[in-house]
Amino acid sequence: MKKLLMICGLLFSVITFAQAQDGGRQKMTPEQRAQRSVEGLTKKLDLNEDQKTKATAIFLDQVAAMEKARAAGNTDKEARRAEMMKLSEETDAKIGAILTADQKKAYETYKAERKERMKNNRMGQ
């Protein structure tokens, strides 16, 4: 009987711990995600108001397209990944089109840093 109670207690604590780990993340709205992306670019690239407006529209389009792709329910992980990468590349091209020459150089550096951070995060897991 003691073993059964200990096992139940252990399972309960594991479940509680797992929920606490996931509970820290809040699902952001598409507008919030777009705004966060624009704020990050503004900090790095010193965007003007016109560029901020255009970038917000670009990121909103990207978020909508990615949600649509997820909702399509494609179970092939590689195909879904390829589609997401294509959307990301299209967004990068659109963002590059609204930047000045100096900003484009800084944007390329920013993308390289972001890619390196993502790579390091994957390696650390």
C-alpha positions in Angstrom: 0.0 0.0 0.0 2.9 2.4 0.8 4.5 1.7 -2.5 1.2 2.5 -4.3 0.9 5.8 -2.5 4.5 6.6 -3.2 4.1 5.8 -6.9 0.9 8.0 -7.1 2.7 10.8 -5.3 5.6 10.6 -7.7 3.4 10.6 -10.7 1.4 13.6 -9.4 4.6 15.5 -8.8 6.0 14.7 -12.2 2.8 15.8 -13.9 2.7 19.0 -11.8 6.3 19.8 -12.7 5.7 19.2 -16.4 2.7 21.6 -16.3 4.7 24.2 -14.5 7.4 24.0 -17.1 4.8 24.6 -19.9 2.8 27.2 -18.0 5.5 29.8 -18.4 4.7 30.2 -22.1 1.8 32.2 -23.2 0.4 31.9 -26.7 0.9 35.2 -28.4 -1.5 36.6 -30.9 -0.3 37.2 -34.5 -0.2 40.9 -33.8 1.9 40.5 -30.7 4.4 38.2 -32.6 4.6 40.7 -35.5 5.1 43.6 -33.1 7.8 41.7 -31.2 9.6 41.0 -34.5 9.4 44.7 -35.5 10.6 45.8 -32.1 13.6 43.5 -32.4 14.4 44.9 -35.9 13.9 48.5 -34.7 16.5 48.0 -31.9 19.0 46.4 -34.3 18.4 48.4 -37.4 16.9 51.7 -36.2 13.9 51.5 -38.5 11.9 54.7 -39.3 8.1 54.9 -38.9 7.4 54.0 -42.5 9.7 51.0 -42.3 8.0 49.9 -39.0 4.6 50.0 -40.7 5.7 48.1 -43.7 7.6 45.5 -41.5 4.6 45.0 -39.3 2.5 44.2 -42.4 5.1 41.8 -43.7 5.4 40.0 -40.4 1.6 39.8 -40.1 1.4 38.2 -43.5 4.1 35.7 -42.5 2.4 34.8 -39.3 -0.9 34.3 -41.1 0.7 32.1 -43.8 2.5 30.0 -41.2 -0.7 29.5 -39.2 -2.5 28.5 -42.4 0.3 26.0 -43.3 0.1 24.5 -39.8 -3.7 24.3 -40.0 -3.5 22.4 -43.3 -2.4 19.5 -41.2 0.5 18.3 -43.4 1.9 15.3 -41.5 5.1 15.1 -43.5 7.5 16.9 -41.2 10.1 17.6 -43.9 7.5 19.1 -46.3 6.1 21.3 -43.5 9.7 22.4 -42.6 10.5 23.2 -46.2 7.3 25.3 -46.5 8.1 27.2 -43.3 11.6 27.8 -44.6 10.3 29.1 -47.9 7.9 31.5 -46.0 10.8 32.7 -43.9 13.0 33.3 -46.9 10.2 35.2 -48.6 9.8 37.4 -45.5 13.5 38.0 -45.4 13.5 39.2 -49.0 10.5 41.5 -48.3 12.2 43.0 -45.3 15.4 43.5 -47.2 13.5 45.4 -49.9 12.4 48.1 -47.3 15.9 48.6 -45.8 18.6 51.0 -46.7 22.0 49.7 -47.8 23.5 50.2 -44.3 20.5 48.5 -42.7 20.8 45.6 -45.1 24.3 44.9 -43.9 23.2 45.1 -40.3 20.2 42.8 -41.1 22.5 40.2 -42.6 24.7 40.3 -39.5 21.6 40.1 -37.3 20.3 37.0 -39.3 23.7 35.3 -38.9 23.7 35.9 -35.2 20.1 34.7 -34.9 21.0 31.5 -36.8 24.0 30.9 -34.6 21.9 31.3 -31.5 19.3 28.9 -32.8 22.0 26.4 -33.7 23.5 26.7 -30.2 20.0 26.3 -28.6 19.4 23.1 -30.5 22.8 21.7 -29.6 22.2 22.4 -25.9 18.9 20.5 -25.7 
